């Protein structure tokens, strides 16, 4: 599958990584992040149901 993503700049990358770490510490949220880095993904299709 092909996709297009936007990678965050260093400042915002660090903010998201800190947020993910805080979610894990405070709420036990882990394993939800299947991507190795924070980013925006775009999805395009010729049609949707």
mmCIF entry with sequence, helices, sheets and N, C-alpha, C, O atoms, coordinates in Angstrom:
data_MODEL
# 
_entry.id   MODEL 
# 
_entity.id                         1 
_entity.type                       polymer 
_entity.pdbx_number_of_molecules   1 
# 
_entity_poly.entity_id                      1 
_entity_poly.type                           'polypeptide(L)' 
_entity_poly.nstd_linkage                   no 
_entity_poly.nstd_monomer                   no 
_entity_poly.pdbx_seq_one_letter_code       
;(UNK)(UNK)(UNK)(UNK)(UNK)(UNK)(UNK)(UNK)(UNK)(UNK)(UNK)(UNK)(UNK)(UNK)(UNK)(UNK)
(UNK)(UNK)(UNK)(UNK)(UNK)(UNK)(UNK)(UNK)(UNK)(UNK)(UNK)(UNK)(UNK)(UNK)(UNK)(UNK)
(UNK)(UNK)(UNK)(UNK)(UNK)(UNK)(UNK)(UNK)(UNK)(UNK)(UNK)(UNK)(UNK)(UNK)(UNK)(UNK)
(UNK)
;
_entity_poly.pdbx_seq_one_letter_code_can   XXXXXXXXXXXXXXXXXXXXXXXXXXXXXXXXXXXXXXXXXXXXXXXXX 
_entity_poly.pdbx_strand_id                 A 
# 
loop_
_entity_poly_seq.entity_id 
_entity_poly_seq.num 
_entity_poly_seq.mon_id 
_entity_poly_seq.hetero 
1 1  UNK n 
1 2  UNK n 
1 3  UNK n 
1 4  UNK n 
1 5  UNK n 
1 6  UNK n 
1 7  UNK n 
1 8  UNK n 
1 9  UNK n 
1 10 UNK n 
1 11 UNK n 
1 12 UNK n 
1 13 UNK n 
1 14 UNK n 
1 15 UNK n 
1 16 UNK n 
1 17 UNK n 
1 18 UNK n 
1 19 UNK n 
1 20 UNK n 
1 21 UNK n 
1 22 UNK n 
1 23 UNK n 
1 24 UNK n 
1 25 UNK n 
1 26 UNK n 
1 27 UNK n 
1 28 UNK n 
1 29 UNK n 
1 30 UNK n 
1 31 UNK n 
1 32 UNK n 
1 33 UNK n 
1 34 UNK n 
1 35 UNK n 
1 36 UNK n 
1 37 UNK n 
1 38 UNK n 
1 39 UNK n 
1 40 UNK n 
1 41 UNK n 
1 42 UNK n 
1 43 UNK n 
1 44 UNK n 
1 45 UNK n 
1 46 UNK n 
1 47 UNK n 
1 48 UNK n 
1 49 UNK n 
# 
_struct_asym.id          A 
_struct_asym.entity_id   1 
# 
_struct_conf.conf_type_id            HELX_P 
_struct_conf.id                      HELX_P1 
_struct_conf.pdbx_PDB_helix_id       AA1 
_struct_conf.beg_label_comp_id       UNK 
_struct_conf.beg_label_asym_id       A 
_struct_conf.beg_label_seq_id        10 
_struct_conf.pdbx_beg_PDB_ins_code   ? 
_struct_conf.end_label_comp_id       UNK 
_struct_conf.end_label_asym_id       A 
_struct_conf.end_label_seq_id        27 
_struct_conf.pdbx_end_PDB_ins_code   ? 
_struct_conf.beg_auth_comp_id        UNK 
_struct_conf.beg_auth_asym_id        A 
_struct_conf.beg_auth_seq_id         10 
_struct_conf.end_auth_comp_id        UNK 
_struct_conf.end_auth_asym_id        A 
_struct_conf.end_auth_seq_id         27 
_struct_conf.pdbx_PDB_helix_class    1 
_struct_conf.details                 ? 
_struct_conf.pdbx_PDB_helix_length   18 
# 
_struct_conf_type.id          HELX_P 
_struct_conf_type.criteria    ? 
_struct_conf_type.reference   ? 
# 
_struct_sheet.id               AA1 
_struct_sheet.type             ? 
_struct_sheet.number_strands   2 
_struct_sheet.details          ? 
# 
_struct_sheet_order.sheet_id     AA1 
_struct_sheet_order.range_id_1   1 
_struct_sheet_order.range_id_2   2 
_struct_sheet_order.offset       ? 
_struct_sheet_order.sense        anti-parallel 
# 
loop_
_struct_sheet_range.sheet_id 
_struct_sheet_range.id 
_struct_sheet_range.beg_label_comp_id 
_struct_sheet_range.beg_label_asym_id 
_struct_sheet_range.beg_label_seq_id 
_struct_sheet_range.pdbx_beg_PDB_ins_code 
_struct_sheet_range.end_label_comp_id 
_struct_sheet_range.end_label_asym_id 
_struct_sheet_range.end_label_seq_id 
_struct_sheet_range.pdbx_end_PDB_ins_code 
_struct_sheet_range.beg_auth_comp_id 
_struct_sheet_range.beg_auth_asym_id 
_struct_sheet_range.beg_auth_seq_id 
_struct_sheet_range.end_auth_comp_id 
_struct_sheet_range.end_auth_asym_id 
_struct_sheet_range.end_auth_seq_id 
AA1 1 UNK A 4  ? UNK A 7  ? UNK A 4  UNK A 7  
AA1 2 UNK A 39 ? UNK A 42 ? UNK A 39 UNK A 42 
# 
loop_
_atom_site.group_PDB 
_atom_site.id 
_atom_site.type_symbol 
_atom_site.label_atom_id 
_atom_site.label_alt_id 
_atom_site.label_comp_id 
_atom_site.label_asym_id 
_atom_site.label_entity_id 
_atom_site.label_seq_id 
_atom_site.pdbx_PDB_ins_code 
_atom_site.Cartn_x 
_atom_site.Cartn_y 
_atom_site.Cartn_z 
_atom_site.occupancy 
_atom_site.B_iso_or_equiv 
_atom_site.pdbx_formal_charge 
_atom_site.auth_seq_id 
_atom_site.auth_comp_id 
_atom_site.auth_asym_id 
_atom_site.auth_atom_id 
_atom_site.pdbx_PDB_model_num 
ATOM 1   N N  . UNK A 1 1  ? 0.850   -1.169 0.000  1.00 0.00 ? 1  UNK A N  1 
ATOM 2   C CA . UNK A 1 1  ? 0.000   0.000  0.000  1.00 0.00 ? 1  UNK A CA 1 
ATOM 3   C C  . UNK A 1 1  ? 0.899   1.237  0.000  1.00 0.00 ? 1  UNK A C  1 
ATOM 4   O O  . UNK A 1 1  ? 1.902   1.290  0.712  1.00 0.00 ? 1  UNK A O  1 
ATOM 5   N N  . UNK A 1 2  ? 0.536   2.200  -0.786 1.00 0.00 ? 2  UNK A N  1 
ATOM 6   C CA . UNK A 1 2  ? 1.272   3.447  -0.868 1.00 0.00 ? 2  UNK A CA 1 
ATOM 7   C C  . UNK A 1 2  ? 0.581   4.506  -0.022 1.00 0.00 ? 2  UNK A C  1 
ATOM 8   O O  . UNK A 1 2  ? -0.627  4.436  0.205  1.00 0.00 ? 2  UNK A O  1 
ATOM 9   N N  . UNK A 1 3  ? 1.330   5.461  0.431  1.00 0.00 ? 3  UNK A N  1 
ATOM 10  C CA . UNK A 1 3  ? 0.744   6.534  1.208  1.00 0.00 ? 3  UNK A CA 1 
ATOM 11  C C  . UNK A 1 3  ? 1.617   7.764  1.169  1.00 0.00 ? 3  UNK A C  1 
ATOM 12  O O  . UNK A 1 3  ? 2.767   7.727  0.731  1.00 0.00 ? 3  UNK A O  1 
ATOM 13  N N  . UNK A 1 4  ? 1.049   8.840  1.630  1.00 0.00 ? 4  UNK A N  1 
ATOM 14  C CA . UNK A 1 4  ? 1.768   10.094 1.740  1.00 0.00 ? 4  UNK A CA 1 
ATOM 15  C C  . UNK A 1 4  ? 1.681   10.544 3.188  1.00 0.00 ? 4  UNK A C  1 
ATOM 16  O O  . UNK A 1 4  ? 0.608   10.521 3.790  1.00 0.00 ? 4  UNK A O  1 
ATOM 17  N N  . UNK A 1 5  ? 2.809   10.950 3.741  1.00 0.00 ? 5  UNK A N  1 
ATOM 18  C CA . UNK A 1 5  ? 2.827   11.428 5.116  1.00 0.00 ? 5  UNK A CA 1 
ATOM 19  C C  . UNK A 1 5  ? 3.571   12.755 5.187  1.00 0.00 ? 5  UNK A C  1 
ATOM 20  O O  . UNK A 1 5  ? 4.397   13.074 4.333  1.00 0.00 ? 5  UNK A O  1 
ATOM 21  N N  . UNK A 1 6  ? 3.260   13.509 6.215  1.00 0.00 ? 6  UNK A N  1 
ATOM 22  C CA . UNK A 1 6  ? 4.006   14.721 6.532  1.00 0.00 ? 6  UNK A CA 1 
ATOM 23  C C  . UNK A 1 6  ? 4.728   14.465 7.846  1.00 0.00 ? 6  UNK A C  1 
ATOM 24  O O  . UNK A 1 6  ? 4.103   14.146 8.857  1.00 0.00 ? 6  UNK A O  1 
ATOM 25  N N  . UNK A 1 7  ? 6.037   14.605 7.823  1.00 0.00 ? 7  UNK A N  1 
ATOM 26  C CA . UNK A 1 7  ? 6.856   14.424 9.011  1.00 0.00 ? 7  UNK A CA 1 
ATOM 27  C C  . UNK A 1 7  ? 6.910   15.754 9.756  1.00 0.00 ? 7  UNK A C  1 
ATOM 28  O O  . UNK A 1 7  ? 7.010   16.816 9.142  1.00 0.00 ? 7  UNK A O  1 
ATOM 29  N N  . UNK A 1 8  ? 6.844   15.688 11.070 1.00 0.00 ? 8  UNK A N  1 
ATOM 30  C CA . UNK A 1 8  ? 6.871   16.896 11.882 1.00 0.00 ? 8  UNK A CA 1 
ATOM 31  C C  . UNK A 1 8  ? 8.281   17.457 12.011 1.00 0.00 ? 8  UNK A C  1 
ATOM 32  O O  . UNK A 1 8  ? 9.264   16.724 11.902 1.00 0.00 ? 8  UNK A O  1 
ATOM 33  N N  . UNK A 1 9  ? 8.368   18.755 12.241 1.00 0.00 ? 9  UNK A N  1 
ATOM 34  C CA . UNK A 1 9  ? 9.677   19.350 12.514 1.00 0.00 ? 9  UNK A CA 1 
ATOM 35  C C  . UNK A 1 9  ? 10.149  18.891 13.895 1.00 0.00 ? 9  UNK A C  1 
ATOM 36  O O  . UNK A 1 9  ? 9.380   18.291 14.647 1.00 0.00 ? 9  UNK A O  1 
ATOM 37  N N  . UNK A 1 10 ? 11.396  19.167 14.227 1.00 0.00 ? 10 UNK A N  1 
ATOM 38  C CA . UNK A 1 10 ? 11.992  18.661 15.472 1.00 0.00 ? 10 UNK A CA 1 
ATOM 39  C C  . UNK A 1 10 ? 11.235  19.109 16.714 1.00 0.00 ? 10 UNK A C  1 
ATOM 40  O O  . UNK A 1 10 ? 11.040  18.321 17.639 1.00 0.00 ? 10 UNK A O  1 
ATOM 41  N N  . UNK A 1 11 ? 10.811  20.360 16.742 1.00 0.00 ? 11 UNK A N  1 
ATOM 42  C CA . UNK A 1 11 ? 10.098  20.880 17.915 1.00 0.00 ? 11 UNK A CA 1 
ATOM 43  C C  . UNK A 1 11 ? 8.803   20.118 18.164 1.00 0.00 ? 11 UNK A C  1 
ATOM 44  O O  . UNK A 1 11 ? 8.540   19.696 19.290 1.00 0.00 ? 11 UNK A O  1 
ATOM 45  N N  . UNK A 1 12 ? 7.987   19.936 17.116 1.00 0.00 ? 12 UNK A N  1 
ATOM 46  C CA . UNK A 1 12 ? 6.697   19.277 17.277 1.00 0.00 ? 12 UNK A CA 1 
ATOM 47  C C  . UNK A 1 12 ? 6.836   17.760 17.421 1.00 0.00 ? 12 UNK A C  1 
ATOM 48  O O  . UNK A 1 12 ? 6.029   17.118 18.093 1.00 0.00 ? 12 UNK A O  1 
ATOM 49  N N  . UNK A 1 13 ? 7.847   17.203 16.797 1.00 0.00 ? 13 UNK A N  1 
ATOM 50  C CA . UNK A 1 13 ? 8.160   15.787 16.988 1.00 0.00 ? 13 UNK A CA 1 
ATOM 51  C C  . UNK A 1 13 ? 8.403   15.524 18.473 1.00 0.00 ? 13 UNK A C  1 
ATOM 52  O O  . UNK A 1 13 ? 7.842   14.585 19.037 1.00 0.00 ? 13 UNK A O  1 
ATOM 53  N N  . UNK A 1 14 ? 9.234   16.348 19.104 1.00 0.00 ? 14 UNK A N  1 
ATOM 54  C CA . UNK A 1 14 ? 9.550   16.184 20.528 1.00 0.00 ? 14 UNK A CA 1 
ATOM 55  C C  . UNK A 1 14 ? 8.308   16.348 21.392 1.00 0.00 ? 14 UNK A C  1 
ATOM 56  O O  . UNK A 1 14 ? 8.132   15.609 22.361 1.00 0.00 ? 14 UNK A O  1 
ATOM 57  N N  . UNK A 1 15 ? 7.443   17.306 21.058 1.00 0.00 ? 15 UNK A N  1 
ATOM 58  C CA . UNK A 1 15 ? 6.210   17.493 21.830 1.00 0.00 ? 15 UNK A CA 1 
ATOM 59  C C  . UNK A 1 15 ? 5.321   16.252 21.787 1.00 0.00 ? 15 UNK A C  1 
ATOM 60  O O  . UNK A 1 15 ? 4.775   15.847 22.813 1.00 0.00 ? 15 UNK A O  1 
ATOM 61  N N  . UNK A 1 16 ? 5.173   15.654 20.620 1.00 0.00 ? 16 UNK A N  1 
ATOM 62  C CA . UNK A 1 16 ? 4.340   14.455 20.491 1.00 0.00 ? 16 UNK A CA 1 
ATOM 63  C C  . UNK A 1 16 ? 4.963   13.272 21.224 1.00 0.00 ? 16 UNK A C  1 
ATOM 64  O O  . UNK A 1 16 ? 4.256   12.508 21.882 1.00 0.00 ? 16 UNK A O  1 
ATOM 65  N N  . UNK A 1 17 ? 6.282   13.115 21.117 1.00 0.00 ? 17 UNK A N  1 
ATOM 66  C CA . UNK A 1 17 ? 6.947   12.023 21.832 1.00 0.00 ? 17 UNK A CA 1 
ATOM 67  C C  . UNK A 1 17 ? 6.749   12.183 23.343 1.00 0.00 ? 17 UNK A C  1 
ATOM 68  O O  . UNK A 1 17 ? 6.522   11.199 24.047 1.00 0.00 ? 17 UNK A O  1 
ATOM 69  N N  . UNK A 1 18 ? 6.836   13.420 23.838 1.00 0.00 ? 18 UNK A N  1 
ATOM 70  C CA . UNK A 1 18 ? 6.593   13.683 25.260 1.00 0.00 ? 18 UNK A CA 1 
ATOM 71  C C  . UNK A 1 18 ? 5.154   13.360 25.634 1.00 0.00 ? 18 UNK A C  1 
ATOM 72  O O  . UNK A 1 18 ? 4.900   12.788 26.695 1.00 0.00 ? 18 UNK A O  1 
ATOM 73  N N  . UNK A 1 19 ? 4.220   13.720 24.778 1.00 0.00 ? 19 UNK A N  1 
ATOM 74  C CA . UNK A 1 19 ? 2.811   13.423 25.032 1.00 0.00 ? 19 UNK A CA 1 
ATOM 75  C C  . UNK A 1 19 ? 2.571   11.917 25.084 1.00 0.00 ? 19 UNK A C  1 
ATOM 76  O O  . UNK A 1 19 ? 1.879   11.432 25.979 1.00 0.00 ? 19 UNK A O  1 
ATOM 77  N N  . UNK A 1 20 ? 3.137   11.176 24.134 1.00 0.00 ? 20 UNK A N  1 
ATOM 78  C CA . UNK A 1 20 ? 2.992   9.721  24.138 1.00 0.00 ? 20 UNK A CA 1 
ATOM 79  C C  . UNK A 1 20 ? 3.565   9.126  25.422 1.00 0.00 ? 20 UNK A C  1 
ATOM 80  O O  . UNK A 1 20 ? 2.967   8.219  26.001 1.00 0.00 ? 20 UNK A O  1 
ATOM 81  N N  . UNK A 1 21 ? 4.712   9.624  25.871 1.00 0.00 ? 21 UNK A N  1 
ATOM 82  C CA . UNK A 1 21 ? 5.328   9.126  27.104 1.00 0.00 ? 21 UNK A CA 1 
ATOM 83  C C  . UNK A 1 21 ? 4.435   9.434  28.306 1.00 0.00 ? 21 UNK A C  1 
ATOM 84  O O  . UNK A 1 21 ? 4.275   8.599  29.196 1.00 0.00 ? 21 UNK A O  1 
ATOM 85  N N  . UNK A 1 22 ? 3.856   10.630 28.329 1.00 0.00 ? 22 UNK A N  1 
ATOM 86  C CA . UNK A 1 22 ? 2.967   11.004 29.420 1.00 0.00 ? 22 UNK A CA 1 
ATOM 87  C C  . UNK A 1 22 ? 1.711   10.140 29.438 1.00 0.00 ? 22 UNK A C  1 
ATOM 88  O O  . UNK A 1 22 ? 1.258   9.741  30.510 1.00 0.00 ? 22 UNK A O  1 
ATOM 89  N N  . UNK A 1 23 ? 1.146   9.846  28.279 1.00 0.00 ? 23 UNK A N  1 
ATOM 90  C CA . UNK A 1 23 ? -0.024  8.960  28.207 1.00 0.00 ? 23 UNK A CA 1 
ATOM 91  C C  . UNK A 1 23 ? 0.301   7.579  28.766 1.00 0.00 ? 23 UNK A C  1 
ATOM 92  O O  . UNK A 1 23 ? -0.524  6.965  29.443 1.00 0.00 ? 23 UNK A O  1 
ATOM 93  N N  . UNK A 1 24 ? 1.495   7.099  28.480 1.00 0.00 ? 24 UNK A N  1 
ATOM 94  C CA . UNK A 1 24 ? 1.891   5.782  28.997 1.00 0.00 ? 24 UNK A CA 1 
ATOM 95  C C  . UNK A 1 24 ? 2.050   5.813  30.506 1.00 0.00 ? 24 UNK A C  1 
ATOM 96  O O  . UNK A 1 24 ? 1.575   4.911  31.196 1.00 0.00 ? 24 UNK A O  1 
ATOM 97  N N  . UNK A 1 25 ? 2.712   6.837  31.030 1.00 0.00 ? 25 UNK A N  1 
ATOM 98  C CA . UNK A 1 25 ? 2.956   6.925  32.477 1.00 0.00 ? 25 UNK A CA 1 
ATOM 99  C C  . UNK A 1 25 ? 1.660   7.149  33.245 1.00 0.00 ? 25 UNK A C  1 
ATOM 100 O O  . UNK A 1 25 ? 1.400   6.455  34.228 1.00 0.00 ? 25 UNK A O  1 
ATOM 101 N N  . UNK A 1 26 ? 0.845   8.105  32.813 1.00 0.00 ? 26 UNK A N  1 
ATOM 102 C CA . UNK A 1 26 ? -0.348  8.487  33.574 1.00 0.00 ? 26 UNK A CA 1 
ATOM 103 C C  . UNK A 1 26 ? -1.518  7.532  33.400 1.00 0.00 ? 26 UNK A C  1 
ATOM 104 O O  . UNK A 1 26 ? -2.284  7.312  34.338 1.00 0.00 ? 26 UNK A O  1 
ATOM 105 N N  . UNK A 1 27 ? -1.664  6.955  32.192 1.00 0.00 ? 27 UNK A N  1 
ATOM 106 C CA . UNK A 1 27 ? -2.855  6.165  31.909 1.00 0.00 ? 27 UNK A CA 1 
ATOM 107 C C  . UNK A 1 27 ? -2.569  4.737  31.457 1.00 0.00 ? 27 UNK A C  1 
ATOM 108 O O  . UNK A 1 27 ? -3.496  3.974  31.185 1.00 0.00 ? 27 UNK A O  1 
ATOM 109 N N  . UNK A 1 28 ? -1.293  4.373  31.377 1.00 0.00 ? 28 UNK A N  1 
ATOM 110 C CA . UNK A 1 28 ? -0.949  3.014  30.956 1.00 0.00 ? 28 UNK A CA 1 
ATOM 111 C C  . UNK A 1 28 ? -1.197  2.756  29.482 1.00 0.00 ? 28 UNK A C  1 
ATOM 112 O O  . UNK A 1 28 ? -1.243  1.603  29.055 1.00 0.00 ? 28 UNK A O  1 
ATOM 113 N N  . UNK A 1 29 ? -1.357  3.810  28.700 1.00 0.00 ? 29 UNK A N  1 
ATOM 114 C CA . UNK A 1 29 ? -1.596  3.672  27.266 1.00 0.00 ? 29 UNK A CA 1 
ATOM 115 C C  . UNK A 1 29 ? -0.265  3.359  26.596 1.00 0.00 ? 29 UNK A C  1 
ATOM 116 O O  . UNK A 1 29 ? 0.654   4.178  26.613 1.00 0.00 ? 29 UNK A O  1 
ATOM 117 N N  . UNK A 1 30 ? -0.165  2.168  26.006 1.00 0.00 ? 30 UNK A N  1 
ATOM 118 C CA . UNK A 1 30 ? 1.054   1.809  25.284 1.00 0.00 ? 30 UNK A CA 1 
ATOM 119 C C  . UNK A 1 30 ? 0.714   0.806  24.205 1.00 0.00 ? 30 UNK A C  1 
ATOM 120 O O  . UNK A 1 30 ? -0.308  0.123  24.268 1.00 0.00 ? 30 UNK A O  1 
ATOM 121 N N  . UNK A 1 31 ? 1.567   0.727  23.234 1.00 0.00 ? 31 UNK A N  1 
ATOM 122 C CA . UNK A 1 31 ? 1.344   -0.230 22.159 1.00 0.00 ? 31 UNK A CA 1 
ATOM 123 C C  . UNK A 1 31 ? 0.348   0.218  21.106 1.00 0.00 ? 31 UNK A C  1 
ATOM 124 O O  . UNK A 1 31 ? 0.072   -0.522 20.162 1.00 0.00 ? 31 UNK A O  1 
ATOM 125 N N  . UNK A 1 32 ? -0.193  1.416  21.253 1.00 0.00 ? 32 UNK A N  1 
ATOM 126 C CA . UNK A 1 32 ? -1.148  1.903  20.265 1.00 0.00 ? 32 UNK A CA 1 
ATOM 127 C C  . UNK A 1 32 ? -0.466  2.556  19.082 1.00 0.00 ? 32 UNK A C  1 
ATOM 128 O O  . UNK A 1 32 ? -1.086  2.767  18.039 1.00 0.00 ? 32 UNK A O  1 
ATOM 129 N N  . UNK A 1 33 ? 0.793   2.873  19.236 1.00 0.00 ? 33 UNK A N  1 
ATOM 130 C CA . UNK A 1 33 ? 1.512   3.625  18.226 1.00 0.00 ? 33 UNK A CA 1 
ATOM 131 C C  . UNK A 1 33 ? 2.314   2.665  17.362 1.00 0.00 ? 33 UNK A C  1 
ATOM 132 O O  . UNK A 1 33 ? 3.439   2.308  17.711 1.00 0.00 ? 33 UNK A O  1 
ATOM 133 N N  . UNK A 1 34 ? 1.756   2.253  16.261 1.00 0.00 ? 34 UNK A N  1 
ATOM 134 C CA . UNK A 1 34 ? 2.396   1.276  15.385 1.00 0.00 ? 34 UNK A CA 1 
ATOM 135 C C  . UNK A 1 34 ? 3.432   1.914  14.479 1.00 0.00 ? 34 UNK A C  1 
ATOM 136 O O  . UNK A 1 34 ? 4.253   1.216  13.884 1.00 0.00 ? 34 UNK A O  1 
ATOM 137 N N  . UNK A 1 35 ? 3.402   3.208  14.373 1.00 0.00 ? 35 UNK A N  1 
ATOM 138 C CA . UNK A 1 35 ? 4.403   3.887  13.554 1.00 0.00 ? 35 UNK A CA 1 
ATOM 139 C C  . UNK A 1 35 ? 5.588   4.239  14.442 1.00 0.00 ? 35 UNK A C  1 
ATOM 140 O O  . UNK A 1 35 ? 5.403   4.534  15.622 1.00 0.00 ? 35 UNK A O  1 
ATOM 141 N N  . UNK A 1 36 ? 6.776   4.214  13.908 1.00 0.00 ? 36 UNK A N  1 
ATOM 142 C CA . UNK A 1 36 ? 7.939   4.504  14.743 1.00 0.00 ? 36 UNK A CA 1 
ATOM 143 C C  . UNK A 1 36 ? 8.159   5.996  14.988 1.00 0.00 ? 36 UNK A C  1 
ATOM 144 O O  . UNK A 1 36 ? 9.054   6.370  15.746 1.00 0.00 ? 36 UNK A O  1 
ATOM 145 N N  . UNK A 1 37 ? 7.363   6.842  14.362 1.00 0.00 ? 37 UNK A N  1 
ATOM 146 C CA . UNK A 1 37 ? 7.549   8.275  14.518 1.00 0.00 ? 37 UNK A CA 1 
ATOM 147 C C  . UNK A 1 37 ? 6.213   8.987  14.325 1.00 0.00 ? 37 UNK A C  1 
ATOM 148 O O  . UNK A 1 37 ? 5.376   8.521  13.552 1.00 0.00 ? 37 UNK A O  1 
ATOM 149 N N  . UNK A 1 38 ? 5.997   10.113 15.018 1.00 0.00 ? 38 UNK A N  1 
ATOM 150 C CA . UNK A 1 38 ? 4.757   10.866 14.831 1.00 0.00 ? 38 UNK A CA 1 
ATOM 151 C C  . UNK A 1 38 ? 4.716   11.525 13.452 1.00 0.00 ? 38 UNK A C  1 
ATOM 152 O O  . UNK A 1 38 ? 5.718   12.052 12.969 1.00 0.00 ? 38 UNK A O  1 
ATOM 153 N N  . UNK A 1 39 ? 3.543   11.483 12.834 1.00 0.00 ? 39 UNK A N  1 
ATOM 154 C CA . UNK A 1 39 ? 3.383   12.056 11.501 1.00 0.00 ? 39 UNK A CA 1 
ATOM 155 C C  . UNK A 1 39 ? 1.902   12.216 11.194 1.00 0.00 ? 39 UNK A C  1 
ATOM 156 O O  . UNK A 1 39 ? 1.056   11.708 11.931 1.00 0.00 ? 39 UNK A O  1 
ATOM 157 N N  . UNK A 1 40 ? 1.586   12.908 10.124 1.00 0.00 ? 40 UNK A N  1 
ATOM 158 C CA . UNK A 1 40 ? 0.227   12.977 9.589  1.00 0.00 ? 40 UNK A CA 1 
ATOM 159 C C  . UNK A 1 40 ? 0.174   12.086 8.356  1.00 0.00 ? 40 UNK A C  1 
ATOM 160 O O  . UNK A 1 40 ? 1.036   12.174 7.482  1.00 0.00 ? 40 UNK A O  1 
ATOM 161 N N  . UNK A 1 41 ? -0.844  11.225 8.288  1.00 0.00 ? 41 UNK A N  1 
ATOM 162 C CA . UNK A 1 41 ? -1.040  10.365 7.123  1.00 0.00 ? 41 UNK A CA 1 
ATOM 163 C C  . UNK A 1 41 ? -2.224  10.883 6.320  1.00 0.00 ? 41 UNK A C  1 
ATOM 164 O O  . UNK A 1 41 ? -3.191  11.403 6.876  1.00 0.00 ? 41 UNK A O  1 
ATOM 165 N N  . UNK A 1 42 ? -2.131  10.734 5.017  1.00 0.00 ? 42 UNK A N  1 
ATOM 166 C CA . UNK A 1 42 ? -3.212  11.151 4.127  1.00 0.00 ? 42 UNK A CA 1 
ATOM 167 C C  . UNK A 1 42 ? -3.731  9.931  3.391  1.00 0.00 ? 42 UNK A C  1 
ATOM 168 O O  . UNK A 1 42 ? -2.960  9.077  2.952  1.00 0.00 ? 42 UNK A O  1 
ATOM 169 N N  . UNK A 1 43 ? -5.047  9.860  3.263  1.00 0.00 ? 43 UNK A N  1 
ATOM 170 C CA . UNK A 1 43 ? -5.667  8.736  2.577  1.00 0.00 ? 43 UNK A CA 1 
ATOM 171 C C  . UNK A 1 43 ? -6.485  9.270  1.415  1.00 0.00 ? 43 UNK A C  1 
ATOM 172 O O  . UNK A 1 43 ? -7.252  10.220 1.569  1.00 0.00 ? 43 UNK A O  1 
ATOM 173 N N  . UNK A 1 44 ? -6.321  8.663  0.268  1.00 0.00 ? 44 UNK A N  1 
ATOM 174 C CA . UNK A 1 44 ? -7.051  9.087  -0.918 1.00 0.00 ? 44 UNK A CA 1 
ATOM 175 C C  . UNK A 1 44 ? -7.604  7.844  -1.607 1.00 0.00 ? 44 UNK A C  1 
ATOM 176 O O  . UNK A 1 44 ? -6.939  6.811  -1.671 1.00 0.00 ? 44 UNK A O  1 
ATOM 177 N N  . UNK A 1 45 ? -8.806  7.955  -2.111 1.00 0.00 ? 45 UNK A N  1 
ATOM 178 C CA . UNK A 1 45 ? -9.401  6.841  -2.853 1.00 0.00 ? 45 UNK A CA 1 
ATOM 179 C C  . UNK A 1 45 ? -10.300 7.400  -3.955 1.00 0.00 ? 45 UNK A C  1 
ATOM 180 O O  . UNK A 1 45 ? -10.811 8.515  -3.849 1.00 0.00 ? 45 UNK A O  1 
ATOM 181 N N  . UNK A 1 46 ? -10.480 6.625  -4.990 1.00 0.00 ? 46 UNK A N  1 
ATOM 182 C CA . UNK A 1 46 ? -11.344 7.077  -6.078 1.00 0.00 ? 46 UNK A CA 1 
ATOM 183 C C  . UNK A 1 46 ? -12.803 7.129  -5.643 1.00 0.00 ? 46 UNK A C  1 
ATOM 184 O O  . UNK A 1 46 ? -13.589 7.903  -6.190 1.00 0.00 ? 46 UNK A O  1 
ATOM 185 N N  . UNK A 1 47 ? -13.173 6.298  -4.649 1.00 0.00 ? 47 UNK A N  1 
ATOM 186 C CA . UNK A 1 47 ? -14.521 6.366  -4.085 1.00 0.00 ? 47 UNK A CA 1 
ATOM 187 C C  . UNK A 1 47 ? -14.536 5.676  -2.730 1.00 0.00 ? 47 UNK A C  1 
ATOM 188 O O  . UNK A 1 47 ? -13.702 4.819  -2.439 1.00 0.00 ? 47 UNK A O  1 
ATOM 189 N N  . UNK A 1 48 ? -15.484 6.062  -1.926 1.00 0.00 ? 48 UNK A N  1 
ATOM 190 C CA . UNK A 1 48 ? -15.688 5.467  -0.607 1.00 0.00 ? 48 UNK A CA 1 
ATOM 191 C C  . UNK A 1 48 ? -17.108 4.912  -0.552 1.00 0.00 ? 48 UNK A C  1 
ATOM 192 O O  . UNK A 1 48 ? -18.008 5.432  -1.210 1.00 0.00 ? 48 UNK A O  1 
ATOM 193 N N  . UNK A 1 49 ? -17.301 3.875  0.221  1.00 0.00 ? 49 UNK A N  1 
ATOM 194 C CA . UNK A 1 49 ? -18.650 3.321  0.408  1.00 0.00 ? 49 UNK A CA 1 
ATOM 195 C C  . UNK A 1 49 ? -19.402 4.169  1.395  1.00 0.00 ? 49 UNK A C  1 
ATOM 196 O O  . UNK A 1 49 ? -20.560 3.882  1.700  1.00 0.00 ? 49 UNK A O  1 
# 
